[in-house]
Amino acid sequence: MRCGFLTLLALAFSALAGSAQPHWSYVAPLKPALPAVADKGWDKNPIDRFIRPAMDDAGLFPQEQAQPARLLRRVYLDLTGLPPAIAAADAFLADPSEAHFARIVDRLLSLPGFGEKWAIGWLDLARYADSDGYQRDGFRNVWPYRDWVIGALNADMPFDQFTIEQLAGDLLPNATPSQIIATGFHRGPILNLEAGTDAEEDRIKQVVDRVNTTGTVWLGTSLGCAQCHDHKYDPFSMAEYYSMAAFFNNTRQEGQRTEKNGAGMKYIGANVNVPLSAEEKARRAEARGKLTAAQQDFVAKVDELCEALPDERLAGLKKEAPKALVLIGKEKRSFKEAAIIKKALFKKGEEAKVLGKLEQQVNRHTKGIEKGSFQIGFSSRVMEEMDVPRETFVLKRGNFLTPGEAVEAATPAALHPFPEGAPRNRLGLAQWIVSRGNPLTARVAVNRIWAELFGRGLVTTMEDFGRQGAKPTHPGLLDWLAVTFRDDDAWSMKRTIRRIVLSTTYRQSAAAGSSKRARDPDNTFYARGPRQRLVAELVRDNALSISGLLSKRMFGPPVRPIQPEKVWRVIGSVDNTYYLSKGEDLHRRGIYTLWRRSAHYPSFANFDAPNRGACTVSRQSSNTPLQALTLMNDPAYVEMTRAFAARIQQETGNRGAQQRLEHAFRLALSRRPGADELGVLRKIYFTSLDTNGDEAQAWFDVATTLLNLHETITK
């Protein structure tokens, strides 16, 4: 029997595949020996021992160490997301030694701002948002999970524990409320509660999202490619995909059709109550106290007006409002009863105006509690297993309406074995992910840390370590970091970060000549220091810090800072009114800003923050006119600019113009200005002063210039 050409070709490829070596990323990493370095004085730690030989082989030479002020600002922004104070810069300029730099790094790693900065990227992975998504986009309770991430990072929770609690904290023996809240990681998928939704279809979409996100975040694999067919490039079959799905198929339904209206939907997912902190209890008590006082003022005014009512007014009332007439005779009236009297007796005239203003105060305080910072309440969405597990099937072509063969919970055969004795549930899966035999988890984690500090990973396709992904630029370094992270550092993220920022590689100047940039435009060989624009939240945090407005209050429900008007559309059954926060909540760090998927904070969107409808491994970094317009015209940035201008004047007193300009420059950029830079600022200041005759306006123009510099939003 003759074989066709395609059959022979298929057999040939099959034979090649059978004899091929496993892909590098599916082989467990071993700790390599440190390479020799010819320039003995250059390397400060093992990282440099891997970087320098590759640099030399490429015919490149390292840059000198960055100027102290620039290096200090870089490490401050990298570790805490905030710039250093001038006093901190002066201290480092006086002693720019390696020992002093190491002490600074240790201090920054211990600050609360570390968790607030490093949680941003993790929340992108967790598709964290304060709303459900889709057009309805109702609000959801999950902010305690955001606080858990910040706290875990600040505590340097070992990455294996960090993983297990997020994937299966609810399944741990005697699980604590904190461990249960941690499972909010997989309550990130979008939820459709719009009328006409097929609840089972939406549930399956969430299961698929959890499988794909788990593969991306911890394994760096494109498992989602096997949802509808066997993976074309990596060793994952469609059956194995749904075996992974079985780990997530036993979670409670989140959406259900309403009984009264068959097309309507309601939320029925799992929540856990969150204990109130002492601060939140105080804030709630204060808000309720203000509401009670406003209600009492209204009732007292109604009492006063009722006592002064003439008999003829009461006689005329008998026919049209018997209930109000009865209430007038009561000695003590509630706010609701007083409102009935107001509606019946005081409809117009001066009395109506006075009562109307008092009633507006009551309504304002009521909305402040119901729709303001307390809107989302004190519960959090979490994972919860069903008592009776669901049966899981392969879904033909990924369609939930066409189930195929039944499958059991299992992990891909091409990777390491499932831990002996581990339960076949999310807890067992989490233990498999962080087991020593896993070739991917540690590599993926350290690659993400490296990318956060250098702007690109050692594997540039951070979401794909498979055959279609990029090969590591420094494979020995990647494996050395991974094994050291897992074994020597006991999964400590802070130790890995510390090691990287103390390297000579990290401390190089980012400046480089045109020839070096032409030979290595992407800095593949790390022959210069890192340089990239701050992410959206940090652009705002940096400006808030420079302006002096930044609030240091941590945790709690999301806040609603100033944003341009009419961004939120008032449609549908969800209240889409943007209730502005009050007081210091207007100036808290960006990580606490309400994240609504259909309309996330406008300046964040303009600076490339994702809407978090799906897992995001790395953000884009565009350069558009909208970004310049945001920094110049967005009402939040205009407010910051005014505050910055006022700060310059307050802190410089009666100093001369040049000293005041130098101080302003250092507040924004930490370093001292060059003569040419100072000359430009002098021209801006004096031109504005001559034109407007207003010193405040002149400093506003200077502040605008400094906050809009490319260097200000770049580390």
C-alpha positions in Angstrom: 0.0 0.0 0.0 1.5 3.3 -1.1 1.7 6.2 1.4 0.9 9.7 0.2 3.4 12.5 0.5 1.6 14.2 3.4 1.5 10.9 5.3 5.2 10.4 4.8 5.9 14.0 5.9 3.8 13.5 9.0 5.7 10.2 9.9 9.0 12.0 9.4 8.0 14.9 11.7 6.7 12.3 14.2 10.0 10.5 14.2 11.9 13.8 14.7 9.6 14.8 17.5 10.2 11.5 19.3 13.9 11.8 19.2 14.1 15.5 19.9 15.5 16.7 23.2 13.1 18.3 25.6 12.8 22.1 25.3 15.2 23.9 27.6 12.4 25.4 29.8 10.9 21.9 30.5 14.2 20.7 32.0 14.7 21.5 35.7 17.3 24.2 36.2 20.7 23.4 37.8 22.9 26.0 39.4 25.8 26.7 37.0 29.3 27.6 37.9 30.1 31.3 37.9 31.9 32.4 34.7 35.4 34.0 34.9 35.6 37.7 34.4 38.8 39.4 33.1 38.0 42.7 34.7 38.3 41.6 38.4 37.4 45.1 39.8 34.1 45.4 37.8 31.9 42.6 39.2 30.4 43.1 42.6 28.3 39.9 42.8 27.5 36.8 40.8 25.1 38.6 38.5 28.0 40.6 37.1 30.0 37.4 36.5 27.3 36.3 34.0 26.7 39.7 32.4 30.2 40.8 31.6 31.5 37.9 29.5 28.5 38.2 27.1 29.1 41.9 27.0 32.7 41.4 26.1 31.9 38.8 23.5 29.6 41.3 21.8 32.4 43.8 21.7 30.7 46.2 24.1 32.0 47.9 27.2 30.1 48.8 30.4 29.1 52.3 31.3 30.5 54.0 34.4 28.4 54.0 37.5 25.4 56.4 37.4 25.8 59.8 39.1 24.9 59.4 42.8 21.7 61.5 42.6 20.5 59.7 39.5 21.3 56.3 41.0 19.5 57.2 44.2 16.4 58.3 42.4 16.5 55.1 40.3 16.6 52.8 43.3 14.0 54.8 45.2 11.6 54.6 42.3 12.3 51.0 41.6 11.8 49.8 45.2 9.1 52.2 46.5 7.8 54.0 43.5 8.5 57.4 45.1 11.4 59.9 44.7 13.9 60.6 47.4 13.8 63.7 49.5 16.5 66.3 49.0 17.9 65.5 52.4 18.3 61.8 51.4 20.1 62.9 48.2 22.4 65.2 50.1 23.3 62.4 52.5 24.2 60.0 49.6 26.1 62.7 47.8 28.2 63.2 51.0 28.9 59.4 51.1 28.2 57.6 47.8 30.0 54.5 49.0 28.9 50.9 48.3 28.2 50.3 52.0 26.0 53.4 52.2 24.1 52.3 49.1 23.5 48.9 50.5 22.1 50.4 53.7 19.8 52.6 51.6 18.6 49.5 49.7 17.9 47.7 53.0 15.9 50.6 54.3 13.9 50.9 51.1 13.0 47.2 51.1 11.6 47.7 54.7 9.4 50.6 53.9 5.6 50.2 53.4 5.9 51.8 50.0 7.7 48.7 48.8 4.5 46.6 48.8 2.4 49.4 47.3 4.8 49.7 44.4 5.5 46.0 43.7 1.8 45.0 44.1 0.9 47.0 40.9 2.4 44.4 38.5 1.0 41.5 40.5 -2.5 43.1 40.4 -2.2 43.2 36.6 -1.5 39.5 36.6 -4.4 38.9 39.0 -6.7 41.0 36.7 -7.7 42.9 39.8 -10.5 45.4 39.4 -13.3 46.8 41.5 -16.0 46.1 39.0 -17.3 43.0 37.1 -16.8 44.1 33.5 -19.0 44.0 30.4 -21.5 46.9 29.8 -23.3 46.7 33.1 -19.9 46.7 35.0 -21.4 46.6 38.5 -19.1 47.0 41.5 -17.5 44.1 43.2 -16.1 43.5 46.7 -12.4 42.4 46.3 -10.3 45.3 47.7 -9.2 43.3 50.8 -7.4 41.0 48.3 -5.4 44.0 47.1 -4.5 44.9 50.7 -3.5 41.3 51.2 -1.0 41.4 48.3 0.5 44.7 49.6 0.9 43.2 53.1 2.3 39.9 51.8 5.0 41.7 49.7 5.9 44.0 52.6 6.3 40.9 54.9 8.4 39.2 52.2 6.1 36.2 52.3 8.0 33.3 50.6 6.9 33.0 47.0 5.8 29.4 47.5 3.5 30.4 50.4 2.5 33.4 48.4 1.4 31.0 45.6 -0.3 28.4 47.8 -2.4 30.9 49.7 -3.6 32.6 46.5 -4.5 29.4 44.7 -5.8 27.5 47.6 -5.8 29.4 50.9 -9.3 28.3 51.6 -8.3 24.6 51.4 -5.5 24.9 54.0 -6.1 23.2 57.4 -7.7 25.7 59.8 -7.5 28.4 57.1 -7.3 31.9 58.5 -9.5 34.8 57.2 -6.3 36.2 55.6 -5.6 33.0 53.8 -9.2 32.8 52.5 -9.0 36.5 51.4 -5.9 35.6 49.4 -7.9 33.4 47.1 -9.3 36.6 45.6 -6.6 36.1 43.0 -8.9 33.8 41.1 -12.0 35.9 41.6 -10.6 38.3 39.1 -12.3 37.0 36.0 -15.0 39.2 34.5 -18.6 38.3 35.4 -21.6 38.9 33.2 -24.7 39.8 35.1 -26.5 41.4 32.2 -30.0 40.2 31.3 -30.1 37.2 29.0 -26.7 35.8 30.1 -26.3 32.0 30.0 -25.0 31.4 33.6 -23.3 28.1 32.7 -21.6 29.6 29.7 -20.3 32.4 31.8 -19.1 30.0 34.5 -17.1 28.0 32.0 -15.5 31.2 30.7 -14.3 31.9 34.2 -12.9 28.4 34.6 -11.0 28.8 31.3 -9.7 32.2 32.5 -8.4 30.6 35.7 -6.6 27.8 33.8 -5.0 30.2 31.3 -4.0 32.7 34.0 -2.5 30.0 36.2 -0.4 28.8 33.2 0.7 32.3 32.3 1.5 33.6 35.8 3.3 30.6 37.3 4.4 28.4 34.3 5.0 31.0 31.6 3.1 28.7 29.2 0.3 29.3 26.7 -2.0 26.6 28.0 -4.9 28.4 26.4 -3.8 27.2 23.0 -4.9 23.7 24.0 -8.5 24.8 24.8 -9.8 23.8 21.4 -7.2 21.4 20.1 -3.8 19.8 21.0 -1.1 22.5 21.4 0.6 22.9 18.1 4.1 23.7 19.5 4.3 22.7 23.2 3.6 19.2 24.7 0.1 19.9 26.0 -2.9 18.0 24.7 -6.5 19.1 24.7 -7.4 16.4 27.2 -4.6 17.7 29.6 -6.0 21.2 29.3 -9.4 20.0 30.6 -7.7 17.9 33.3 -6.1 21.2 34.5 -9.6 22.8 34.2 -10.9 20.1 36.6 -8.9 21.7 39.4 -11.0 24.9 39.0 -14.4 23.3 38.1 -15.7 22.9 41.6 -16.1 26.6 42.5 -19.6 27.9 43.3 -21.7 29.5 40.6 -21.4 33.3 40.6 -24.3 34.4 38.5 -27.9 33.2 38.5 -31.2 34.0 36.8 -33.6 35.9 39.0 -36.9 34.2 40.0 -39.1 37.2 39.2 -37.7 37.9 35.8 -36.3 34.9 33.9 -33.9 37.1 31.9 -32.5 39.0 34.8 -29.3 38.1 36.6 -28.1 38.3 40.2 -24.8 37.6 42.0 -24.6 34.5 44.2 -20.9 33.9 44.5 -18.8 33.2 47.6 -17.8 36.0 50.0 -16.0 36.3 53.3 -16.6 39.0 55.9 -13.6 41.2 56.6 -13.0 42.5 60.1 -13.0 46.3 60.3 -9.7 47.9 61.3 -9.8 50.5 64.1 -9.3 53.2 61.6 -12.2 52.1 59.4 -14.4 51.8 62.5 -13.5 55.4 63.4 -14.2 56.6 59.8 -17.6 54.9 59.7 -18.5 56.3 63.1 -17.5 59.8 62.0 -19.6 59.6 58.8 -22.6 58.2 60.6 -22.2 60.9 63.3 -22.3 63.6 60.6 -25.4 62.1 59.1 -27.2 61.9 62.5 -26.3 65.6 63.3 -27.7 66.7 59.9 -30.9 64.8 60.4 -31.3 66.3 63.9 -30.9 69.8 62.5 -33.6 69.1 59.9 -36.0 67.7 62.6 -35.4 70.6 64.9 -36.2 73.1 62.2 -39.4 71.3 61.3 -40.3 71.4 65.1 -39.7 75.1 65.2 -41.9 75.8 62.1 -44.7 73.5 63.4 -44.9 75.4 66.7 -45.3 78.7 64.8 -48.1 77.4 62.5 -51.3 79.5 62.6 -54.6 77.7 63.2 -55.9 78.4 59.7 -53.0 76.5 58.1 -53.8 73.5 60.3 -57.5 73.7 59.4 -56.7 73.7 55.7 -54.5 70.7 56.2 -57.3 68.4 57.4 -58.6 67.5 54.0 -55.2 66.9 52.2 -52.7 65.1 54.6 -54.2 63.4 57.7 -51.0 61.6 58.4 -48.9 64.8 58.5 -51.6 66.3 60.9 -51.2 63.4 63.3 -47.4 63.7 63.2 -47.5 67.4 64.0 -48.8 66.6 67.5 -45.9 64.2 68.3 -43.3 65.4 70.8 -40.4 63.4 69.2 -40.3 63.0 65.5 -38.0 60.9 63.4 -36.3 62.3 60.3 -38.7 60.4 58.0 -41.7 61.7 59.9 -40.3 65.3 59.7 -39.8 64.8 55.9 -43.5 63.9 55.6 -44.5 67.1 57.4 -42.2 69.2 55.2 -43.7 67.7 52.1 -47.3 68.4 53.2 -46.9 71.8 54.8 -43.8 73.5 53.6 -43.8 73.2 49.8 -42.8 76.7 48.9 -41.6 80.0 50.1 -38.8 80.8 52.5 -39.6 77.9 54.8 -39.2 75.4 51.9 -35.9 76.9 51.0 -34.5 76.6 54.5 -35.7 73.0 54.9 -34.5 72.2 51.4 -31.0 73.2 52.3 -31.0 71.1 55.5 -32.4 68.2 53.6 -29.7 68.5 51.0 -27.1 68.1 53.8 -28.8 64.9 55.0 -28.8 63.5 51.4 -25.1 64.5 51.0 -24.1 62.6 54.1 -26.3 59.6 53.2 -24.6 59.4 49.8 -21.2 59.8 51.4 -21.8 56.6 53.3 -23.7 54.6 50.6 -21.9 55.8 47.5 -18.6 57.2 48.6 -15.6 55.5 50.2 -17.9 53.0 51.9 -19.7 51.9 48.8 -18.1 48.5 48.5 -18.6 47.4 52.1 -16.4 45.1 54.1 -16.6 41.7 52.4 -14.4 40.1 49.8 -15.0 37.7 47.0 -13.1 34.4 47.6 -12.8 30.9 46.2 -15.0 28.1 47.8 -15.3 24.5 46.9 -18.6 22.8 46.4 -19.5 19.9 48.7 -20.2 17.6 45.7 -17.6 18.1 43.0 -18.7 18.6 39.4 -17.8 16.2 36.7 -15.4 17.6 34.1 -15.5 16.9 30.4 -13.4 17.8 27.4 -15.3 20.5 25.5 -15.2 19.8 21.8 -13.9 22.9 20.0 -14.0 24.6 23.4 -17.8 24.7 23.2 -19.6 24.2 26.6 -22.6 22.8 24.7 -20.7 19.9 23.2 -19.0 17.9 26.0 -16.8 15.0 25.1 -15.0 12.4 27.3 -14.9 12.8 31.1 -11.5 13.7 32.6 -10.0 13.7 36.1 -7.9 16.5 37.7 -4.3 16.1 36.5 -1.2 18.0 35.4 0.5 17.8 32.0 2.6 14.6 31.6 5.5 16.5 29.9 6.2 18.3 33.2 7.2 17.0 36.6 5.1 14.4 38.4 2.2 15.4 40.7 3.4 15.3 44.3 2.8 11.9 46.0 -0.1 12.1 48.4 -1.2 15.6 47.4 -4.9 16.1 47.1 -6.4 16.3 43.6 -7.7 19.8 44.2 -6.4 23.4 44.0 -4.2 22.8 47.0 -2.5 19.9 45.4 -2.1 21.9 42.2 -0.5 24.7 44.1 1.9 22.3 45.8 2.8 20.9 42.3 3.5 24.4 41.0 6.0 25.2 43.8 7.6 21.8 44.1 11.3 21.5 43.5 10.8 19.4 40.4 8.9 22.2 38.6 11.3 23.5 35.9 9.3 26.7 35.3 8.0 28.4 38.4 11.3 29.8 39.8 12.5 30.8 36.3 9.3 32.6 35.5 9.3 34.4 38.8 12.8 35.7 38.7 12.5 36.7 35.0 9.5 38.9 36.0 11.5 40.5 38.8 14.4 41.2 36.4 12.0 42.7 33.9 10.5 45.0 36.6 14.0 46.4 37.2 15.5 46.4 33.7 12.4 46.9 31.5 12.8 43.6 29.7 13.2 40.0 30.9 16.1 37.7 30.3 13.3 35.8 28.4 11.6 38.7 26.6 8.4 36.8 26.0 7.6 36.7 29.7 4.2 35.0 29.1 5.7 32.3 26.9 8.7 30.1 27.9 7.6 27.5 25.3 8.9 26.7 21.8 7.4 29.8 20.3 8.8 32.0 23.0 12.2 33.8 22.9 15.3 32.0 24.1 16.9 33.5 27.2 19.6 36.1 26.4 21.7 34.9 29.4 20.5 31.3 30.1 23.2 30.7 32.8 22.1 33.8 34.7 18.5 32.8 34.5 19.1 29.4 36.0 21.5 30.7 38.6 18.9 33.3 39.7 16.1 30.7 39.7 17.9 28.1 41.8 19.3 30.7 44.2 15.8 32.2 44.6 14.2 28.8 45.3 16.9 27.1 47.4 19.4 29.6 48.9 17.0 32.4 49.5 14.0 30.2 50.4 11.7 31.9 47.8 12.5 35.4 49.2 11.6 38.0 46.7 13.3 40.8 48.6 16.6 39.0 48.6 16.5 38.5 44.9 15.6 42.2 44.3 18.4 43.3 46.7 21.0 41.1 44.9 20.0 42.6 41.5 20.1 46.3 42.6 23.4 45.9 44.3 25.1 44.6 41.1 27.4 46.7 39.0 25.1 45.9 36.1 22.2 47.7 37.7 24.2 50.7 38.9 25.6 51.6 35.4 24.7 55.0 33.9 21.8 54.8 31.5 23.5 57.2 29.2 25.3 55.8 26.2 26.8 57.0 22.9 25.0 56.7 19.6 27.3 53.9 18.4 26.6 51.7 21.4 22.9 52.3 21.0 23.1 51.4 17.4 24.9 48.2 18.1 22.6 47.2 21.0 19.4 49.3 20.7 17.4 47.1 23.2 20.2 46.9 25.7 20.3 43.1 25.3 23.8 42.9 26.7 23.2 45.3 29.6 26.1 47.5 28.7 24.2 50.5 30.2 21.8 51.0 33.1 18.0 50.6 32.9 15.9 53.5 31.7 12.2 53.4 31.2 9.1 55.5 31.8 7.2 55.0 35.0 4.0 53.0 34.9 0.8 55.0 35.1 0.1 54.8 38.8 3.7 55.9 39.5 3.5 58.8 37.2 0.8 60.1 39.4 2.4 59.0 42.7 5.6 60.7 41.7 3.8 64.0 40.9 1.8 63.8 44.2 5.1 63.4 46.1 6.8 66.2 44.3 3.8 68.5 44.9 3.7 67.7 48.6 0.1 66.4 48.4 0.7 62.7 48.7 -1.2 60.9 51.5 0.6 58.1 53.2 -2.6 56.4 54.4 -2.6 52.7 53.4 -5.3 50.1 52.8 -9.1 50.2 52.8 -11.8 50.6 50.2 -10.9 52.2 46.9 -10.9 55.9 46.5 -12.1 58.3 43.8 -9.7 61.1 43.1 -10.3 64.0 40.8 -10.9 63.1 37.2 -12.3 64.9 34.1 -16.0 65.3 34.1 -18.4 63.0 32.2 -16.0 60.1 31.9 -18.6 57.8 33.5 -21.8 57.3 31.5 -25.0 57.2 33.6 -26.8 54.2 32.1 -28.4 50.9 33.2 -29.3 49.6 36.7 -25.9 50.4 38.2 -25.3 53.8 39.8 -22.7 55.3 37.4 -22.3 58.6 39.3 -18.7 59.4 40.1 -18.8 60.3 43.8 -15.6 62.2 44.5 -13.7 61.3 47.6 -13.0 63.8 50.3 -10.0 65.0 52.2 -6.7 63.0 52.0 -8.5 60.2 50.0 -8.1 62.6 47.0 -4.3 62.2 47.2 -3.7 58.6 48.0 -1.4 56.4 46.0 -2.7 55.2 42.6 -2.9 51.6 43.8 -5.9 52.5 45.9 -7.8 54.3 43.1 -11.1 52.7 42.1 -10.5 50.4 39.1 -13.6 50.2 36.9 -13.1 48.1 33.8 -15.4 50.0 31.5 -13.8 53.3 32.4 -10.7 53.0 34.4 -9.0 56.2 35.7 -8.4 58.4 32.6 -4.8 59.4 33.3 -4.0 55.7 34.0 -5.5 54.7 30.7 -3.6 57.4 28.8 -0.3 56.1 30.3 -1.0 52.5 29.2 -2.6 50.9 32.3 -4.7 47.9 31.2 -8.4 47.8 32.0 -7.6 44.4 33.7 -10.3 42.5 31.8 -7.7 39.8 31.5 -4.3 38.8 32.9 -1.6 41.3 31.8 2.0 40.2 32.0 3.7 43.4 30.8 2.3 46.8 30.0 3.0 48.7 26.8 4.9 51.9 27.0 3.6 54.3 24.3 4.5 57.9 23.7 1.4 59.9 22.6 0.2 63.5 22.6 -2.5 62.5 25.1 0.1 61.9 27.7 1.5 65.4 27.4 -2.1 66.8 27.4 -2.9 64.8 30.6 0.1 66.2 32.5 -0.8 69.7 31.5 -4.6 69.8 31.6 -6.0 66.9 33.6 -7.6 68.6 36.7 -5.7 66.3 39.1 -2.4 67.3 37.6 -3.4 71.0 37.5 -4.1 70.7 41.2 -0.7 69.0 41.8 1.1 71.8 39.8 -0.5 74.5 41.9 0.5 72.7 45.1 4.1 72.2 43.7 4.3 75.9 42.9 3.1 76.8 46.5 5.6 74.3 48.0 8.5 75.9 46.1 7.5 79.3 47.5 7.0 78.1 51.0 10.2 76.1 51.3 12.5 78.7 49.7 11.4 81.8 51.6 13.4 84.9 50.8 16.1 83.1 48.8 17.2 84.5 45.4 15.5 83.3 42.2 18.4 81.0 41.2 18.4 79.2 44.6 14.6 78.8 44.4 14.8 77.4 40.9 17.6 75.0 42.0 15.4 73.8 44.9 12.4 73.3 42.6 14.6 71.3 40.1 15.9 69.0 42.9 12.4 68.4 44.3 11.4 67.1 40.9 14.6 65.3 39.8 16.8 64.8 42.9 19.9 66.0 41.1 21.2 69.6 40.7 20.5 71.3 37.4 23.1 72.1 34.8 23.9 75.7 33.8 21.9 75.4 30.6 18.9 73.8 32.4 18.9 76.5 35.0 19.1 79.1 32.2 15.9 77.8 30.6 14.1 77.8 34.0 15.2 81.4 34.6 13.9 82.4 31.2 10.5 80.7 31.9 10.2 82.3 35.4 11.1 85.9 34.4 9.2 85.8 31.2 6.1 84.7 33.1 6.7 87.3 35.8 7.1 90.1 33.3 4.1 89.0 31.3 1.7 88.3 34.1 3.1 90.5 36.9 2.2 87.6 39.2 4.8 85.7 41.1 2.4 82.8 41.9 1.7 82.4 38.1 5.4 82.5 37.4 6.1 79.6 39.8 3.1 77.8 38.4 4.7 78.0 35.0 8.0 76.7 36.4 6.2 73.8 38.2 4.3 72.9 35.0 7.6 72.7 33.1 9.3 70.5 35.7 6.3 68.1 36.1 6.1 67.7 32.3 9.8 66.9 31.7 10.4 63.5 30.2 13.0 62.9 32.9 10.4 63.5 35.6 8.3 60.6 34.4 11.3 58.3 33.7 13.5 56.3 35.9 
